[in-house]
Amino acid sequence: MSDSVAALFQRLTQGVYVVGVAHGEARNVFTAAWVMQVSFDPLLLALSINPQHSSYGLLKQSRAFSVNVLKKGQMELAAHFGRPARGDKLAFTEWTAGRAGTPLLGEALAWFECQVVSEYPAGDHVLVLGEVIDGKLVDTKAEPMAYHDTGAMDGASALFPEHFGNAETGAIDGASALSPRVSAMHHVATPRFFKNQGALQPTKRINPTETTPRRCFPGSPAC
Ligand SMILES: Cc1cc2nc3c(=O)[nH]c(=O)nc-3n(C[C@H](O)[C@H](O)[C@H](O)COP(=O)(O)O)c2cc1C
């Protein structure tokens, strides 16, 4: 386990979001921390998504996604939507369809709806840029949840490298982090989230009760 590296990365301030996708009658949502604003004009949000998530197929087809901002304390929602779909993940949740049909959660602090404008490969993820076409601040009093608050929920500590470069020093704090070898390692050896095996396959991925998180995924280049 590389808990120290995972703990370091958890200090990068990130929120916790529920990303919604829909195409035709099919819909899905998943928890995401890798979301950020990247432009004013046009207004763009970036989302980094594991292309093996079942949600990715729907996003590719509809070219739209929603970003629902979670509130501090909504841990159960974050954990529930952070697991792969076994049936309709939205079954017990109040939601409405946005202008592009994507799910907007009634319990969210705020939501955005985005039209996909471009995609870029990003290591084991895909970076999706979405132009914001709608949005609403639902609860002006609540505080947004921070990724740091989710602790080990996503099992990410098993997916970081043990060290940044020099295994003997094991440094996570200094010069070794700047060596060229490091970036090479990061690109080839650090799949991030537990992954699905195909569109809407109910594959076990994130289970907070699991003691041995899986590092290598069928079909992944790291296997
Ligand atoms: C706190 C947390 C943050 C996460 N952040 C992301 C993320 O930014 N990008 C991503 O692709 N998956 C992320 N995941 C993993 C997905 O939520 C998870 O794999 C989910 O099962 C995917 O759902 P799907 O297969 O039904 O699409 C995160 C999970 C958790 C619990």
The ligand as a MOL file (V3000), in Angstrom:
LIG
                    3D

  0  0  0     0  0            999 V3000
M  V30 BEGIN CTAB
M  V30 COUNTS 31 33 0 0 0
M  V30 BEGIN ATOM
M  V30 1 C -14.4510 9.6770 -3.9060 0
M  V30 2 C -14.3890 9.0670 -5.2910 0
M  V30 3 C -13.8620 9.7850 -6.3380 0
M  V30 4 C -13.8280 9.2430 -7.6350 0
M  V30 5 N -13.3490 10.0100 -8.6600 0
M  V30 6 C -13.3770 9.5140 -9.9460 0
M  V30 7 C -12.9710 10.3380 -11.0200 0
M  V30 8 O -12.6240 11.5220 -10.8720 0
M  V30 9 N -12.9870 9.7800 -12.2800 0
M  V30 10 C -13.3850 8.5030 -12.5030 0
M  V30 11 O -13.3810 8.0610 -13.6580 0
M  V30 12 N -13.7930 7.6880 -11.4810 0
M  V30 13 C -13.8090 8.1810 -10.2070 0
M  V30 14 N -14.2360 7.3960 -9.1750 0
M  V30 15 C -14.6190 6.0000 -9.4240 0
M  V30 16 C -16.0560 5.8190 -9.9310 0
M  V30 17 O -16.9940 6.5510 -9.1700 0
M  V30 18 C -16.4250 4.3500 -9.8320 0
M  V30 19 O -15.4720 3.5540 -10.4880 0
M  V30 20 C -17.8210 4.0330 -10.3400 0
M  V30 21 O -18.1110 2.6960 -10.0030 0
M  V30 22 C -17.9850 4.1910 -11.8420 0
M  V30 23 O -19.3280 3.9420 -12.1200 0
M  V30 24 P -19.8920 3.2520 -13.4320 0
M  V30 25 O -19.0070 2.0920 -13.7790 0
M  V30 26 O -21.2690 2.8590 -13.0310 0
M  V30 27 O -19.8430 4.2800 -14.5150 0
M  V30 28 C -14.3010 7.9260 -7.8720 0
M  V30 29 C -14.8340 7.1800 -6.8010 0
M  V30 30 C -14.8980 7.7510 -5.5300 0
M  V30 31 C -15.5040 6.9500 -4.4000 0
M  V30 END ATOM
M  V30 BEGIN BOND
M  V30 1 1 1 2
M  V30 2 1 2 3
M  V30 3 2 2 30
M  V30 4 2 3 4
M  V30 5 1 4 5
M  V30 6 1 4 28
M  V30 7 2 5 6
M  V30 8 1 6 7
M  V30 9 1 6 13
M  V30 10 2 7 8
M  V30 11 1 7 9
M  V30 12 1 9 10
M  V30 13 2 10 11
M  V30 14 1 10 12
M  V30 15 2 12 13
M  V30 16 1 13 14
M  V30 17 1 14 15
M  V30 18 1 14 28
M  V30 19 1 15 16
M  V30 20 1 16 17
M  V30 21 1 16 18
M  V30 22 1 18 19
M  V30 23 1 18 20
M  V30 24 1 20 21
M  V30 25 1 20 22
M  V30 26 1 22 23
M  V30 27 1 23 24
M  V30 28 2 24 25
M  V30 29 1 24 26
M  V30 30 1 24 27
M  V30 31 2 28 29
M  V30 32 1 29 30
M  V30 33 1 30 31
M  V30 END BOND
M  V30 END CTAB
M  END
